[in-house]
Amino acid sequence: MKGPRALNRCHSILDLRERAKRRLPSPIFDFLDGGAETETTMRRNTAAFDEENLIPRCLIDVASLNMSTQILGQNIEWPVFCGPTGTSRLFHPEGELAAARAAASAGTLYSLSTGSTYSIEDVAHASNGPKMFQVYVYKDRDITRELIERSKRSGYSALCLTVDVPVIGKRERDLRSGFGMSPKWSLNSLVSFAGHPAWVAGRIRQGALSMANFADRPERSWSIEHLDASITWKDVREIIDQWGGPFALKGVMSVEDARHAADVGVTAVIVSNHGGRQLDGAAAPIEVLPEIAGAVGDRMEVILDGGIRRGVHVLKALALGAKACSIGRPYLYGLSAGGEAGVAKALDILRTELTLAMKLSGCADIRSIDKTLIRRCL
């Protein structure tokens, strides 16, 4: 079954994941789907939502809903947006272009990764929706400054600094398959590529995959060994000053760090453990969200990133203090399953599920959602 008909048979993010698994060679799917070490944290990111029970209210007029909000200075139609994910052309030839267009059509924000396979400028031209650019700090600070200036010129509305990657976590699925900056494919990986001729043909038509934002830089100047592991809060303040607009800090998991972020002028903290791809054994974002929101929610926006697979997860995050949620794997499953239409499907699934969850919980406006809606399992 091909094309739109196959997407019509996908009724959940898990269905899109299964379709992505069928369409991608196993090393590419594992790169998308996998986490660090035993993947305990990655699984926990989603499982932890089950420990938060909803207490629905009845006899409330939910004939119409208000799901709109403002995040990082941008009005969005509902409180979910596409977080930054690199190398999207691995999953579909249209990569970041398809994701940005689908996000704009869904009335929400798209975040472009430094490690994108289409450039800052290409994505800006492809979509007129609100966009955020995500950046790392490199040892050569001119690289970081140049990326920031390019995103300014291209009309990106917000900047995001990711701070939880001083080193790359131990991703054992990738080690077993031979996936890496200089791939050394295992025999099983080569067999899997041979079994996915459509994906291989698409890659051949695309030509060599490259980090588009570094086209004029020496080869691999974007790689992990060039990231600066010595950055401090002073550097964050300097980047905020250079950017001069809405600014998000991604990778915050402690109250202390959230307070530091507020002190240096961060607009929003993104509570995230990098999808469980870095430190295995870390807490799930939903577990630390209430404390962080309680400490700094009156000083900055608090965004939850990690583990979202259902609209009801979004509702629980809002009840525990998030202003919005960022997703990564869910829309990449959609991209892998069907390009732009697949990303649109992923966003539509989550939006439809959130609509149902709000109505069934007696929430007509996201501004009415608060912690009285939640009771934690004992």
C-alpha positions in Angstrom: 0.0 0.0 0.0 1.5 3.3 -1.1 1.0 7.0 -0.6 -2.0 8.7 1.0 -3.9 5.5 1.4 -1.2 4.1 3.6 -1.1 7.2 5.8 -4.9 7.0 6.1 -4.4 3.7 7.9 -2.2 5.3 10.5 -4.3 6.3 13.5 -1.6 7.0 16.0 2.0 8.0 16.3 2.9 4.4 16.9 1.3 3.5 13.6 3.5 6.0 11.9 6.5 4.6 13.7 5.7 1.1 12.4 5.4 2.5 8.8 8.7 4.3 9.2 10.3 1.1 10.4 9.1 -0.7 7.2 10.3 2.1 4.9 13.7 2.7 6.3 16.8 0.5 6.3 17.4 -0.7 9.9 20.5 1.4 10.6 18.6 4.6 9.6 15.5 3.7 11.6 17.7 2.8 14.6 19.4 6.2 14.4 16.0 7.9 14.4 14.4 5.6 17.0 17.3 4.7 19.4 18.6 6.1 22.6 21.6 5.9 24.8 23.0 2.7 26.3 20.1 0.5 27.6 17.6 3.2 26.5 16.0 3.2 30.0 15.6 7.0 29.9 14.2 7.0 26.4 11.5 4.6 27.4 10.9 6.4 30.7 10.3 9.7 28.9 7.0 8.3 27.6 6.2 5.8 30.4 6.3 8.5 33.1 3.2 10.1 31.7 1.2 7.1 32.8 2.0 8.0 36.4 -0.1 11.2 36.1 -3.8 10.6 36.2 -6.4 13.0 34.9 -9.4 14.1 37.0 -11.9 15.2 34.4 -14.6 17.7 35.1 -18.1 17.5 33.6 -21.0 19.8 32.6 -18.7 22.4 31.1 -19.4 23.8 27.7 -16.8 22.4 25.4 -18.6 22.9 22.1 -15.7 25.0 21.0 -12.1 25.1 22.2 -9.4 27.8 22.4 -6.1 26.0 21.9 -4.1 29.0 20.7 -1.1 30.3 22.6 2.0 32.5 22.2 5.5 31.0 22.5 8.8 32.8 21.9 6.9 35.8 20.6 5.0 33.8 18.0 1.3 33.1 17.9 0.6 29.4 17.3 -2.8 27.7 16.8 -2.1 24.9 19.4 0.5 24.2 22.0 2.7 21.8 20.1 5.6 22.6 17.8 8.4 20.8 15.9 11.7 20.8 17.8 15.1 20.7 16.1 16.2 17.4 14.6 19.3 17.0 12.4 20.0 15.1 9.1 16.3 14.9 8.1 17.1 14.0 4.5 18.2 10.6 5.8 14.5 9.9 6.4 13.0 11.5 3.3 14.5 13.4 0.3 12.6 16.6 1.2 13.8 16.5 4.8 13.6 19.8 6.6 11.7 21.5 3.8 8.8 19.1 4.1 8.7 19.4 7.9 8.8 23.2 7.8 6.0 23.4 5.3 3.8 20.9 7.2 4.4 22.8 10.5 3.3 26.1 8.9 0.2 24.5 7.4 -0.6 23.1 10.9 -0.4 26.6 12.4 2.7 26.0 14.5 6.4 26.7 14.7 9.2 24.8 13.1 12.7 24.6 14.6 15.7 24.1 12.3 18.7 22.2 13.6 22.3 23.3 13.1 22.8 19.8 11.7 20.2 20.3 9.0 20.6 18.9 5.5 18.9 21.9 3.9 20.4 25.3 4.7 19.1 28.1 6.9 18.3 30.0 3.8 16.6 27.1 1.9 14.2 26.4 4.8 13.4 30.1 5.2 12.4 30.3 1.5 10.4 27.0 1.7 8.0 28.1 4.5 6.4 31.4 5.6 5.5 30.0 9.0 7.3 30.9 12.2 10.7 29.4 12.6 13.3 29.0 15.3 17.0 28.2 14.6 18.9 25.9 17.0 22.6 26.4 17.5 25.5 24.8 19.4 28.6 26.6 20.6 31.7 25.7 18.7 35.3 26.1 19.8 35.6 28.4 16.8 33.1 31.0 18.0 33.1 32.6 14.6 31.1 29.6 13.4 28.4 30.1 16.0 28.3 33.9 15.4 28.0 33.3 11.7 25.1 30.9 12.0 23.3 33.3 14.3 23.7 36.2 11.8 22.5 34.1 8.9 19.4 33.1 10.8 18.7 36.8 11.6 19.0 37.7 8.0 16.7 34.9 7.0 13.9 36.0 9.2 14.0 33.3 12.0 11.9 34.6 14.9 13.7 32.9 17.7 17.0 31.2 18.6 17.5 28.0 20.6 20.8 27.0 22.3 21.1 23.3 23.0 23.3 22.8 26.1 23.1 19.0 26.9 25.7 17.8 24.3 29.2 18.4 25.7 29.8 14.9 24.3 27.7 12.5 22.4 26.0 9.7 24.4 26.8 6.1 23.9 24.1 5.0 21.3 24.6 1.3 21.1 22.2 0.7 18.2 24.4 3.0 16.1 27.6 1.2 17.3 26.2 -2.2 16.3 25.0 -1.0 12.9 28.2 0.9 12.1 26.4 4.2 11.8 28.5 7.2 12.5 30.4 10.2 11.0 32.5 7.7 9.1 30.1 4.8 8.7 31.5 1.2 8.9 28.4 -0.8 8.1 27.9 -4.2 9.5 26.9 -7.1 7.2 23.4 -6.9 8.6 23.2 -3.2 7.8 24.3 -3.8 4.2 21.6 -6.5 3.9 19.0 -4.1 5.2 20.1 -1.4 2.7 19.7 -4.0 -0.1 16.2 -4.8 1.1 15.1 -1.2 0.8 15.8 -0.3 -2.8 13.3 2.7 -2.9 15.2 4.3 0.0 18.6 3.6 -1.7 17.3 5.0 -5.0 16.2 8.2 -3.3 19.6 8.6 -1.7 21.3 8.1 -5.0 19.1 10.8 -6.6 19.8 13.2 -3.8 23.6 12.9 -4.1 25.9 13.0 -1.2 24.4 13.9 2.1 25.9 17.0 3.7 25.5 19.4 6.5 24.1 22.2 4.4 24.9 25.0 6.9 28.6 24.2 6.6 28.9 24.1 2.9 31.7 26.7 2.9 33.5 25.3 5.9 36.2 22.6 6.0 34.8 19.0 6.0 33.4 17.9 9.4 33.8 21.4 11.0 30.3 20.7 12.3 31.2 17.5 14.1 31.0 16.8 17.8 34.8 17.2 18.5 34.5 20.8 17.4 31.8 21.6 20.0 33.0 23.7 23.0 32.5 21.7 26.2 33.8 24.7 28.3 30.8 27.0 27.8 29.2 28.7 30.9 26.4 31.0 31.8 28.6 33.9 30.7 28.6 32.6 27.2 24.8 32.2 27.2 24.4 35.8 28.1 26.7 36.8 25.3 24.7 34.8 22.8 21.5 36.3 24.0 23.0 39.8 23.5 24.1 39.0 20.0 20.7 37.5 19.0 18.7 40.3 20.5 15.3 38.5 20.4 13.3 35.6 21.8 15.8 33.0 23.1 15.3 29.4 24.3 17.7 27.2 26.3 17.2 23.5 25.5 18.4 20.7 27.8 17.4 22.2 31.2 16.5 19.5 33.7 17.1 21.1 37.1 15.5 24.0 39.1 18.9 25.5 39.7 19.7 25.7 36.0 16.2 27.1 35.2 16.8 29.8 37.8 20.2 30.6 36.2 18.5 30.8 32.8 16.0 33.3 34.1 18.7 35.4 35.7 20.7 35.7 32.4 17.6 36.7 30.4 16.4 33.5 28.7 12.9 33.7 27.2 12.0 30.1 27.5 13.6 26.9 29.0 13.0 23.7 27.1 12.9 20.9 29.7 14.6 18.1 27.9 17.0 15.2 28.2 17.6 15.1 24.4 15.1 12.4 23.9 17.0 9.9 26.1 19.9 10.0 23.5 22.5 11.4 25.9 22.6 10.4 29.6 20.9 7.1 30.2 19.5 7.1 33.7 18.4 10.7 33.7 14.9 11.6 34.9 12.1 12.1 32.4 11.2 15.7 31.6 7.6 15.3 32.8 9.0 14.2 36.2 10.9 17.4 36.7 8.5 19.7 34.9 6.3 20.6 37.9 9.2 21.7 40.1 10.8 23.8 37.3 7.5 25.4 36.3 6.8 26.2 40.0 10.2 27.8 40.4 10.4 29.9 37.2 7.1 29.8 35.4 6.3 33.4 36.4 9.6 34.6 35.0 9.9 32.7 31.6 8.1 30.3 29.4 8.5 26.6 30.2 8.4 24.1 27.4 8.3 20.3 27.7 10.3 18.2 25.2 10.5 14.5 25.3 8.3 11.4 25.3 5.2 13.0 23.7 3.3 10.3 21.8 -0.3 11.2 22.5 -2.4 14.3 22.7 -3.2 13.4 26.3 0.5 13.6 27.1 0.3 17.3 25.9 -2.7 17.9 28.2 -0.8 16.4 31.2 2.2 18.6 30.4 0.1 21.7 30.3 -1.6 20.8 33.6 1.9 20.4 35.2 3.1 23.8 34.1 4.3 23.7 30.5 3.1 26.5 28.2 3.7 24.3 25.1 5.4 21.0 24.1 8.1 20.3 21.6 8.2 17.1 19.6 11.0 15.4 17.6 10.6 11.7 16.9 6.8 11.8 16.3 7.1 14.1 13.3 10.2 12.3 12.0 8.2 9.1 12.0 5.7 10.9 9.9 8.4 12.3 7.6 9.8 8.8 7.1 6.4 7.4 6.5 5.3 9.9 3.9 7.3 13.1 3.5 5.3 16.3 4.0 2.0 14.5 4.1 3.4 12.2 6.8 4.5 15.1 9.0 1.1 16.7 8.5 -0.5 13.4 9.5 1.6 13.2 12.7 0.6 16.8 13.7 -3.0 16.1 12.9 -3.1 13.0 15.0 -1.7 14.8 18.0 -4.0 17.8 17.5 -7.1 15.6 17.2 -6.1 13.6 20.3 -5.5 16.8 22.3 -8.9 18.2 21.2 -10.6 15.0 22.4 -8.7 15.0 25.7 -9.5 18.6 26.4 -13.2 18.1 25.7 -13.4 14.8 27.7 -11.6 16.5 30.6 -13.9 19.6 30.6 -11.2 22.0 29.4 -12.5 24.6 26.9 -9.4 26.8 26.9 -5.8 25.9 27.4 -5.6 28.8 29.9 -8.0 26.9 32.2 -5.7 23.9 32.4 -3.9 23.6 35.7 -2.6 21.1 38.3 -6.1 20.5 39.6 -6.6 18.3 36.5 -3.8 15.9 37.7 -3.5 13.4 40.4 -0.2 11.5 40.6 -0.3 7.7 41.0 1.0 6.5 44.4 
